[in-house]
Amino acid sequence: MTTDRPAATTTRQETEDTPTCPQCGRAGLMSARFPHTWHGHNGKPVRGFKQAVLCATCDDGEETATALSALIDEQGAVRPEDVETFILLAVDWTGRARRRAPDPKALAEEEQRWHLDEL
């Protein structure tokens, strides 16, 4: 089995059965799952998937996320007249989520807390 095939570029966005926000634990409004590749310690590419969750609390203040949040009702639905706007915003939000990288300082602090059995 070869691992050198190109990664798929398909992104799947969901508003139903959305996972909770990994930062605050509240219910997410929407999630996007997309291909993600990184290089392992041996330098070879590792292909997998990354998931982003739209959270009304944690993403508040980010323009695209706030606009998306406003279009999704309590049942996770979008009104028919807002579908075009929703699609444009969802594509923009997903693109931003794909480029988002972890904060190395926060990651190191969380690892330290894990080693101290604080998590």
N, C-alpha and C positions, 0 to 999 in steps of 0.2 A: 504494500500500500504506500503510495507516494504522498508526501505532505507538501509538495510544491505547487499544488493547484491554486489558482487565484481564489481569494476569499469572495464569497457572495456579497453583493452590494445591496441586497434587499433589506429593507427596514420594515418591521411590523409594529404598528401603533395600536394600542388598545385602550378603551375606556371602561370595558366591562372586566370584572374580576381583577382589578388593578391591585398590585401588591402595596403593602404599607410603605411609607417613606423610610428609607434606611437611616436617615439622619434623626428624625424625631419620633418615628413610630406611628404617626397619624395616617389615616387612610389617604392613599394617593388618588389623584384625579384621573391620571392617564399614565401609561408606561410606553416606552419604546424599546425594542430589543433589536440590536444591530450587530453585524459582524465586527470583531475586534481582533487585531493581531498584534502580538508583542514578541520580543526576542527573549528566549530563555538564557540561562547561564552559559549554555554551550553555543550561543549565537544563532541557533536555528529558530525560525519563526514558529510561534505557537498560535494556532488559530482557535478562536472561541467566540463567545458572544458577550456583549456588555448590555446592561439594562439601565435605563434612566427612568425615574419616577417623577412625575409632575406633582409637586406638593404645594397646596395653597399657602401654607405657612412658610416653609423653607425657601420657596422660590419667589415669595412676595418681594416686590421691588425690582425684579428683573422684568423688563418691559414685555417681552414676548410671552413669558410664563404668566404674568398677571393678566394679559389680554386673553390667553387661552383659558385660564381659570374662570374668567368671567363668562365664557361661552358654555361651560359645562355645568349642567344643573345637578341637583342633589342625587338624581338617579343615574348620573353619568352620561346623560344624553345631551345632544346638541340640537337646537331648533332647526328645522329645515331651512329657514331663511339665513341661518348663520353657517351653513355647511361649507360654502366656498371660503369664507374668511377663516373658519376653523382649519381647513386643509392647508391654507397658506401659512398660518401661524404654526401648525403642527410640524410642517416641513422645516420651518425656520428653527423652532425649538429643538427638534431632533438633531439638526445640523450643529447647533450650539452644544447639545449634550454629547455628541460624538467627539467634539474637540476638547471637552472639559477633562482636565487632568487632576489627579488627587493632589492635595496640598501636602508636600513632603513633611512639613513641620507637624501638621495635625496627625499625619500617619505615624510619625515617629512617637508622638505623645500617646497615641492610642496603643501602639505596640508596647510602650513602656508600662502603661496601665494594665495591659494583658499579662505581662511578665510579673507584675505585682499582685495579680489575682484581683484586680479592681473591676474587671469587666465580667 
